Structures are given as C-alpha cells and as structure tokens.
Amino acid sequence: MTGVILVALFIGLLFLGVPIAFTLGIVAFIGIWLLDSLPMQVVVQSMFTGLESFILLAVPLFILAANIMNQGQISERLIKLAVSMVGHIRGGLAHANIVVSMFFGGISGSAQADTAGVGKILIPSMVKEGYSKGTAVGTTAASSTMGMLIPPSIPMVVYGSVTSVSVGQMFLGGVIPGLLMGVAMMALVGFVSRRQNYPRHTRVSIKEIGRQFLKCVPPLLTPVIILGGIIGGFVTPTEAAIIACMYALILAMFVYRTIKLKDLPDILFDTIKLSSLTLFALATASALGRLFSYYRVPDMIAGFFESTFSSIGLFLLAVILLFLFVGMFLDAIPAMILFVPIVLPASQALGVDPVHFGIVIVMCLAVGMITPPYGLCMLLASSIANLTVSRSIVALLPYVAVIIVTIIIVAFVPSLALWLPGFLE
C-alpha cells in the first residue's frame, strides 16, 4: 500500500509542475517517514553521501566553463565557422545549427547550455531566413543533445562516478556515436530542406573558411586539452574541469575581451543556480535510492532483467526502452543515480562492456531532453522561438525517431562506442 501511495504522490507532483529535484526529495522524505524502522536523519545522510565524491566537483565546473563561453560570445564565432563550412548546402543555416552543436558540445558538455547559447542566435536567424519556427526549434533542441555525448559530458562524469568506469574512456566512447547522431540529423535536415526549398548561402572560399577556423582554434582546443589531460593521466576529470574554466576565462577576458571583471558575479550566480539544481537532484535521488533499497526494488528489477532477458540483444532493447521512458520524467543525473545500479549487475552478468553500456544509456537519456513532460531543451528552444509546446513536440518527432535509430545502431554495433577507448587499453 505504501508503494502505491508513493507512486501516486510522485506522479501527482510531476503533473503539478513541481521541479523534479523537489519531487524526488518529497517522495523520499515521506517514504522514509512512513517507515518505523528507518530514522528520519537517513534522508539527510543519504543526500550528503550521494554528493560525497571528488569527481562530482567536475559537474559545476563544466557548467561554469560553459557559462563563460556563452557570455564570452564564443558561440557566435563557432556559428560563423559552421555557416562558412556548410551554409552553401540547401538548408544551410539548419545544417550549420547541427555542426555548431558538435563544436559547442565539445566545449560545454551541457545540452542546456548549447540550446540557450546557440538557440538565442540561430533560432531568430532561421525564422528570419524563411524557416518555419518548428524547424528552427526542432533542429536547435535536437542537435543540442549531442552535448551529452561529445566530450566533455556531464552525464558521463556522473556515470563514471556511479559505476567506477574510466571517465576518459567514456569521453572517447561518446565521440563516434555523437558524430553519427549529428550526421543522421543532417541527413534529415537535408531531406526536409529539399522538400521545403529552404534557402542556402553563397559558397565561401577555402581561404575564408580557414580564416574563420583560425579565429575558432582557441575555443576548439578546449576538448583537446580536457581529453589529452585525462587520457594522458596528467589530471583527473575534476582537475580537467578546473583547467577548462581557467582556459575559458583567459580566452573571454584577455584574448577576445568579451567579458569584463564586472560580468563575473552574474556568471558565477547563474552557475551556482544551475549547479545547485543539478546537484540537489542528485542528492535527493540518492535519498530515494536508499528508500528503494529498503524495499529491495533494485534486487527485484535486477532479478527480473537477469531471468527474463537471456540474450544481450533483448537485454539492450529492454534497457533502451527503460531509459527512454525514465528520461521522459527525470533529468539524466538522478536517472543514472536511481537506475544504473539496478541494471548494471545484469549487464555485467551478460558480458556487456560497461563503457558501451554507459554510452547507450546516455544516448537514451539525451532523448528525454527533447520529449515531454521533462524535455528541458525542447522547452528552452520553444520559449526562445515563442512557439507552443504542442507544436514543438510535433516538430521534434522526426528528430526523436532519427536519434532512436542511431541508439539502436550503436547498441548492436558496440565497436562504434568501443573503438576509440580501445586505444587506451
């Protein structure tokens, strides 16, 4: 009976629009309060324990680096480079939207930062050039999900913390699937652009592309510095995040001179606000996970997976469906805290590589960023375009389908995720 009450409470709070971090915390608090055998201080203890990890310090630091890049107008330079590269193709600005998300994902590690930074510039520009608002919102929101795959990636840091898998290997494992996702979305944009006869820009010379590229070399070196440091064993992911912040600050303040000292308090405040929401969700998810453990939910679900799915293929399909569903309601970080420990033992029993398994999970949770009711990137893009959520959902459906097909390909062709990490072994 208690379980039914807690599930009803969780669903009710979601429909009332209560932020997911508070929803998880309220359910955990009431669930433990209803038990006689667990003291209430378990809630607070579990929340602190969930955050007691050095590697998790990388989360707010990568968010800070992304905010500095956004405020420093780095995204504008990347957009100019992307337009010079692919603007001559039919639907050039939409293609550039996807390409710049590949670049920006390698700098920020955050899908939300990508949607906000790139969307504020490209969505109005696309509408002005004759693209429908639906196309502008769909392309921007969907392409921003690559920020969860192309290193550095905040969800991959969390996955590494939960599973003790090398974050460096996770970062490398996300490169090819992230690029594959981008190419698939560009194919969809090309098809739509031909049907809608969207405009193209005049082809620019190789010399001009080279000039734009040279302007963007400093920010594009960010993922190289981060990956090189982690893979080379010179720094931990947290230390790499610190270096990324310092490097972004030097670029914005002294190289491009787009940020002044007086801008830093606002940047820090925005970072603290976003980081606190993210980490509070992680903490409350840890408390809810403790409640799950009391009811032996992880054991029951793990037993179900181990006994029901005897083949790797069926197991991976079940995991894909599970995390696609979970991602509709939870942010990637609490979703990983709650559900990865549950399905990980079954994956290990079947011999699924943990890096491959993590990449598939991250890709599934990325879909949740553009699907209701959570759909944070969808909501951000639709608010920028002043487009209703219902119309945004319709516009995103083809992109969701393309991403799911990409997930299935990566799930059944493990070498796509494991080829680059293999060089570290």
N, C-alpha and C positions, 0 to 999 in steps of 0.2 A: 504493500500500500504506500509506503514511504517513497519508493521509487517512482510510482505513478504521480505522486504529488510533486516530486522534484522535476520530473519531465514536463508536467503541465506548467509548473512555475517557469521553467526555462523557456518554453515556447511562448507563454504569455508575456514575459518580459521582452522577448525579441519583437513580438508584434506591437508592443507598446513603444518600441523605439529606444529602449534602454541600451546604452553602449555595452558592447559585448564584454568588456573588462568587468564592468559592474554586474552584469548578468551572471557571469561565472562566479564572482565573489559572493553574490547574494545566495545563489544556489548552494555553493559550498558551505556558507555560514549556516543557512537554515538546515541543510542536510546533516551537518555535524551537531547542531543544536538539538535535532530530533533524536539523536542517539544518546543513550545513557552511558555508554562505555568509553566515549571519547571526550576529553575536556575541551572547552571552547578555545583554549590557547593553541590548540593544534592548528587552527586556521592561520593564525599569525606565524607560527613556527614554520608551517609548510610554505607560506608565501616568502618568508625570508630565505628558507632553504632553496627554493626554486630560483632565487636570484644570486645565490652564493656560488658564483662561477666566474673566474677571471676572464674566460673567453667571451662572456656575455657583455663585458665592457665595450666590446667592439661594436655592439648594436648602436648605442647613442653616438659613438664616434663616427661611424659611417654616415649616420643621419646628419651630423654636423658638417661633415665634408660635403655632402650633397647640398645642404643649405647654403654653404659658402659658394659652391659652384653656381647655384641658381642665382643668388644675389649678385654674384660677380659677373653675370651676363655671359657665362661660358656657353650656355645653351644656344645663345644667338650665333656665336661663332661656329658651333657644330652644325647648326641648321644651314648656314651659308655653305659650308663644306658639302653637306649632304645634297643640297639643291644643285650645286655645281657638278656633282657626280652623276645624279640620276634625274635631274629636273627635265632633261630633254625627252624622257620616256613619256608616253601617254599617261596622264595622271601623275605627272612628275612630282607635284607637291605631296601627294599621298605616299608615293614611294620614298620621298625624302623624309617624311614623317617616320617611317619604319626604320630607315637607315640611321637617322639621328638617335632613335631609341636604342639601337645597338651600341652606338657610341656612348650615349648618356648612361646606359645600363652598366657599362664598363667603368664608369666614373662614380656613380652614386650608389649602386647596389639596392636601390629602392624604387619600386614601381610607382608609389605615390609621388615621389619627387619628380620622376620622369613625366607623369601625367600633368602635374602642376607646372613644372618648368617649361616643357615643350608645348603643352596644350595652350597656355596663355598666349603664345606667339603664333603657333601654326593653325589652331582652330579658326581664329578670326581671318587669318590669311587665306585658308582654304575656302571658307564661305565667300570671301570677297572675290575669289577667282572663279566662283560658279559651282563649287562642290556643294552637295546637299549637306545640311547640318548632321544628318545621320551618318554620312560617310566620314565627315570630319571627326565626329565623336567616336565612331566605331574604330577607325584607324588609329586614333590617338590612344584611346583606352586599351585596345587590344595589344598594340605594339609596346606599350609601357610594361606589360607583363614580362617582357624579356629581361627587365631589370632584376627579376628574381632568379634568372638563370645565368646571364653573362656576368662573370666575376668582376668585382666583389659582389657577393649576395648575402644580405642579412639573413634570410631564411636558412641558407646553407650554414652560416655560422651557428645558428640555433640547432640545426640538425646535428652538426658536429659535436655540439655541447651535450645533446641528449644521448647520442649513440657512441661517443668517443671515436668517431671516424675522423680521419685527417681532413681538416678544412681545406688545405691546399689541394688534396685530391678531389674534393667536392667542387672547388672552384674550377679546376681543369675539366672535370667531368661535365660541367654545365656549358662549356664553350660551344661544342658542336651541336648539341640539342638546341641551344639558344639561337645559333645561326640558322639551323634547319627551320626553326619556327619562324624566323624572320623571312627566309626565302619563301616559305609556304604562304605567308601573309602577303608578300609582294606579288606572288602568282595570283592570289585572289583579287588584289587591288588592280592588277593588270587586266584581268577579265572584266571587272566592274567598270573600269575606266574606258575600255573599248566600247562597252555597251552604252555607257552614258556620255561618251565622247568628251571626257574631261580634258582640260587644256594641258598643254606641255610647254615647257620653257625652251628658249633658244639654246642650242647646244653651245657650251663654252669650250674654250681651247684647253688643251692639256696644261699649258702654261698657267692658265687661270686656276685650274684645279690644284696644281702644285702650289700656287701662291696661297690659296685658301687652306691647303693642307699644312703648310708651314706655320700658318697662324694658329692652327689647332694642335700642333705637335706637343706643346707643353701639357695641356689637359689630357690628351690621348696617352701620354706616358703614365698617367695615374695607375691604370690597371697593370701595366708592365712593372711598375715599382712595387705594387702590392703583391702581385703574383711572384715576381722574382725574389722578393724578400722572404715570403712564406715558403716557397718551394726550395729556395736555396738554404733554408734553415737559419737564416740570419735573424729573423724576427718571428714572433707569434702573430696570429691574426689580430689580436688586440693592439700589439705594437705597430703592426702594419696600418691599422686604422688611425693611430696617432700620427704616423708619418703622412697618411693621406690628408688628414686635417691640416697639418703644418704646410704641406705642399700646396694644398688648395688655397690656404690663406696667403702664402707668398705670391702665388700666381695672381690672386684677385687684388691684393693690396699693392704689390711692388712691380709686377710685370705688366698687367693690364690696367691697374689703377682704377678699378671699378668699385672698390669697396674702401671706405674711409673708416677711421677708428671709431667714429660716432655710430657707424652702422652695426658694430659688433654686438652691442647689447640686444638689439632686436633679433639678430641671427641666433644668439645664444638662447633667448627666450623662446623662439619658435622651436629650436632644437629640444629644449627641456620639455616643452609642452608635448611635442610628438613622441619623444623618447619615453616620457612618463606614462603616456597612454599605452605604448607598446610593451614596456616592461611591467606595468601594472597588470596588463592582460596576461603576461607570462606568469606573474606571481599568483594571480587568482586561479589560473589554470593549474598551477602546481597544487593549490589547496583542493581544487575539485578532483585532481588526480588522487590525492590522499583519500578522499571520500570514495572514489571508485575502487581503490584498493581494499577498503574496508568491506565493501560489498562483493569483492572478488570479481568485479567486472572485467579487469584485464585478463584474468585466468579463463573466464568463460569465453570471451571473444577469441583469445589466442587458441583455446581448445577447439572452438568452432572452426577457425581457419585451418588448423592443423589436421582436423579429422575430415573436413568437407572437401578441401582442395588438395588433392594428392599430386597434381602436376603444377609445374611452375607457371605455365601459361594461364591456367584457370585462376591460380592464386593472384597473379599480377592483374588480371582483369577485375577480380573482386576488390583488390586494393585500389585500383583506379576508380571504380565505382564508389567505394567508400570515401575516398578523399575528395572526389568531385562533389559528393553530397555534403561532406563536412565543410568544404571550402565555401559553400553557399551561405553558411551561417557563422563561421569562425574565421578570424584572421589566421594567417599561416603560422604565426608563432604559438598561440595557445593550441591550435590544432595539432601541431607537432608534439607539444608537451603532453597532450592528453592521449593521442592515438598512436604515435610512432612506437612507444614502448610496448603497446599492446600487440601490434602486428610484426614487430621486429623478430621475436623468437621464432615465429612460423617461417619468416623469410630465411632465417639462418638455418632452420631445420631442412628447408628445401634447397639450400645452397645458393640462394640469390646473393650476388655481390652487394655489400652494404652501400657502396658508392652509387652503383646503378639503381638500387632501390631508392636511395635518397633523391636522386635526380628525377625519377618518375613521380615521387611524392611532391616534390617542389613544383613540377610542371602542373600536376593536378590542382594544387592549392593556388597556383597562379590564375587558373580559370576562375576561381572564386572571387578574384579581384574585379571581374567584369560580369558576374552573374548575380542576380538578386537572391535574397534580400540584402546580403552584405555588400558586394560589388562596389568597393570604395573607389576604384579607378573610374568605373562607369559613372558614379555619382559626381566625382570631380569634373570629369570631361563634360557631362551633361549640364552641370551648373555653369561652366565656362561658356558653353555654346547656347545657354538658355533654351535647352531642349528638354521636353518632358521625359521622365524616366521610362515610360512605356515605349515611346518612340526610340529611345536609346537602346532598350533591350532588343527590339526588333532589328535595329541596325547592327547590333553585335552578334546576333545569332550565326551568321556565316563565319565570322572570325572564331567563335567558340567551336564550331564544327571543325574548322581547319586545325585549331590547336589540339583538339581531342584526337584527330587523326595522327598528328605529329606525336602525341603522347604514346599512342598505340605502337607506332613505328619504333620509337625509342625503347619502349618496354620489350618488344620482341626482337630488337636488334641491339643487344647490350653493348656491342663494340662501339656504337655511336657515343655512348657515355663513358666507356672504359678505355678507349684507345689512347687518349692523351694522358690520363692518370697512370696508364701502364708504363710510361717513361720514367715514373718516379720509383718503380719497384726494382 
